[in-house]
Each structure stands twice: as C-alpha cells, then as structure tokens.
Amino acid sequence: MGNLGLFSSLTLLLVSLPHLNRAISSCNDPCRTLTDCQAQLICINEKCSDDPNLDTHICSQEGGSGGGRDLASSSKGCHSIGKLHCKGKSFPQFKCSPPVTSSTRAVLTNNDFTKGGSGGDPSECDGQFHDNSDPIVALSTGWYNGGSRCGKMIQITATNGRSVLAKVVDECDSVNGCDKEHAHLPPCHNNIVDGSDAVWHALELDINVGEEPVTWSDA
C-alpha cells in the first residue's frame, strides 16, 4: 500500500473512532466528560475549555468562546501543588478551591456514601457511612476547608433551574487518592460537589451522565 493509501486508511480509522476523537479534543470541540479534552483543557457545558483548576488561558488566547475564561479568572491564586501518578496517568493535586461566592461554579459528581460503596472509607465529618436517600455531599478539599462546613447546609442549583439543600458530610480529597481509603479513585478536581443519589434526583439530573455543571452557595 502506498503512503497516500496508508494515510487515507488511518484517516478513516480515526473518523470511525469517536471516543478517540473526543480524547484529543481541542478548544470548543464537543465533549461529555472531564477527561474528553486534551491536556490542560476541561469539559465545561459540553465544550472543551480552559481548565480553571490549572488557570490556563489556551482557549482565550486562541480566540475561543470564553466558556472557561470566567471560570479561570475566578480561580486565580489556586494552583496545583503537584501531581499524583497512578493508573498510568498524572492527576493534579490541590489544597485550595475557587473562591466561594453566592453562586459558586462547580461540577456535580455522584458518590455512594454507604458501607462498601464507591465512596471508600466512612465520611470525614463524623466517621460514619450514610444513606444515599439523604441529600448529602462531599466537597473538594479547599471548599471542605478542614471540616469547617461539616454538618452545614449548602444550596445547589442545576442549569435546569432546580435547586436542593444538601448537608456536607465528607471531603472529596483533592490531594490524595488511588488507595483503599479513597476506593482506589484518583484525587478529586478542586471544584467538585460530590452528591448522593438524593441530590441528583432532587435536581432531576441523570446519574448515568456522571458529571453536571452546577452552582452552589452556603445556605
């Protein structure tokens, strides 16, 4: 096969692999999960944008839509303290989170707070497991703030306009991970609200999606 024929075959192969395309997506390319975009980009509102956790300005410099620009500016001063290498990948580590406002942008994920669930060890706040039918959350390390929000309520609002009050019971560790204590999961991003099934149901969101943009504030 000639070089031209080989190039055509490789091009056809790439087109026929949508998951591979998503894995190397660039600014403003469509995406569904946080890992669909290329390094230093993140999926925001189903488009690859600057990662506010890394304070990148790749898309804004390229004349992007600015979907990630406001988020990036809101998290200035919160930089990675290092990287944790596990499962063949590198994950940024953070002790801080974006500033809390009356409408703090975040990514809602789903956590199993029951014994033997995907959440790992008991909740940090009280050393207990919890029922997923309760509206409860774990917050990224910076927002968890050494447990200062333990037992307190936060209000979470989805893009569909639905809101729910949820109690903070745990930390979504943004520094450590990939061990038994953290159910062998990598460190959380520093902008995560990890909600129980009850939170997702109250917001009328599809748990199977796994990640949804939301805003939250102290109640």
N, C-alpha and C positions, 0 to 999 in steps of 0.2 A: 504494500500500500504506500502511495506517495505521501509526501509531507502534507499536501493540501487535503488529501483524503483522510489522513490521520487527524488533522486539525478539525475537519468537519465532523468526524466521529466524536471527538472529545467535546466539541460544542454541543452536539446533540445530546450527549450523555449528561452534561451539566444542566441543560434545559429540562431534561427528564427527571432531574433530582431536585424537587422543590425544597426539600429540607436542607440540602447542601447550599442552595442559593440563599436561603434565609440565614444560614450560619455565617455567611460572609457579607451580609447586607451592609450597605453604606448609608450615609446621611439621607433621611427622609424615605428610605426604602421601607416597604411594609414589613411588619413583624408581629409576633404574638406573645413571645416570652422575653424575659430579660436577657437571655443568652442567644437570641436570634441574630444579634448585631455583632459587627466586628469589634475588635479590641478597643476599649475606651469609649464605646458607644453603648447606649442602653435603649430599650424599647419603651417609649412613652406615647400613650394614645395611639398605639399600633403603628408608630413610625420610629425609625432609628434616629436618635437624637443624642446631643451631648450628655454625658453621664454626670449628673450633679454631685455624685459621690466623689468623683475624681476631679471635679471643677475643670472639665475640658471645654474647649471652645472650637472644636473641629468643625462642626456644622455651621456655627455662626461665622467662622472665618471663610467658609465655602459659600456663604450667602444662603444658608438653609432657612427654613421657615421660622426658626427660633423657638420651636416647640420645647427644646431643652434649655434655651438660653435663660429664661426667667428662673427655672429651677437651679441652674448652675450659679446664678448670681445670688440666690437665696442661701446657698450652702458654702459660700466663700469662707475660708478660715477653717473649714473642716476637711482635713486632708488625711489620707491613708497613713498609718503608722508602720506599715509593712505589708508583706504578703504571706499567706499560708499556702503551702504547696501540698496538694492531695489529689488523688484520683487523676493524676496526670495533668492537672490544671493549677493555675495560680489564682488565689482569691484575695482581694484587698481586705485589709483589716482596719477597723475604725474604732476609736474610743468616743467619737463625737457623732452628732447627727445635725441635720439642718436646723436652724432656729425655729422654735415653736411660736406660731402666731395664732390668730383667731381662725385661720384656715390653712393649716399646715399640709403641704402636699406630701403624699406617701404612696406606697404600693401595698395593697392589701393582699396577704397570702393566707393560706389555710393551715391550721395546726390542730393536731389531735392531742388534747390535754389529758386523756385518760391513761391509766396504767397499762403499759405495754403498747401504747400508741406511738405514732411517729414523732411525738414531741420529746422523747428521751426521758430524762430524769424528772422528778417532781418539780413543780413550779418554784421559782426562786423566792417569791414573796412569802410563801407560807409552808414550803416543803411538802405540799400535798398535790395529789392529782385532782383533776376537776372534770365535771360532766360537760360534754360538748354541747348539751342543750342549753347551757348557760351562756349569755353574751359576755365573753371574756376575751382578753387579748394579751399577747406578749409584745413588747416594744423593743426596737433596736437599742443597743447599749447606751447611746447618747441620750435618747428620749427616756429610757428606763432610769437613767440618772442615779445609779447606785441604790435603786429601790425607793426613791422619793415619791414615785407615783403609785407604789403598791397600794392596792385596795381602793384607789381613786377611780372615778369615772371619767371617761373621755367620750366625746361625741364624734362619730364617724359618719361622713356623708359621701355617698357614691355619685358618680356622674349622672345617674338617672334621677337624682334629687332625693332619693330615700336616705334617711338617717337612722342611727341607732346609738343608744348609750351602752357602753361596754366597760367592764371593770378590768383594770390592769392587775394581772396575777403573775406575770412572768417576764423574763428578759429574752429577747431574740438576740443572742450573743453575736456581736459584730466583730469580735476579736478571735474567739476560739471556735473550733469545730472539727469535724472528721474523726470524732472519737465516740465512744459508747455514751458518754454523758450527753452528747448532742445528737444522738441517734445516727452517728456517722455522716451527718449533713455538714456542708461547708459553712463558714461564717455567714451571717445574715448581711445583706446590704445595710447601710446605715439609715435607710428611710423606710423601714418595714413596720407595718402594723399586722401582726400575725393573729388572725381572728379564728375563733371557734366556728363550728358549723352554724350555730345560732346567729352569729354576726352576719354570715353570708346570707342566711335565709331571710333575716330581717331586712337586709338591703336588696333582697330579690336578685341576687347575683348567682351565676352558675359556678359552683365549686369546682367543676371539672376544668374550667378555664385556668384556675390556679393563681392568677395574678390580675389585679384590677387597680387602676388608679383611683385614689380616694383623697379626701382631705379630712383632717381631724383637728380637734382642739380640746383643751381641758374643759371639762363640764363644770 
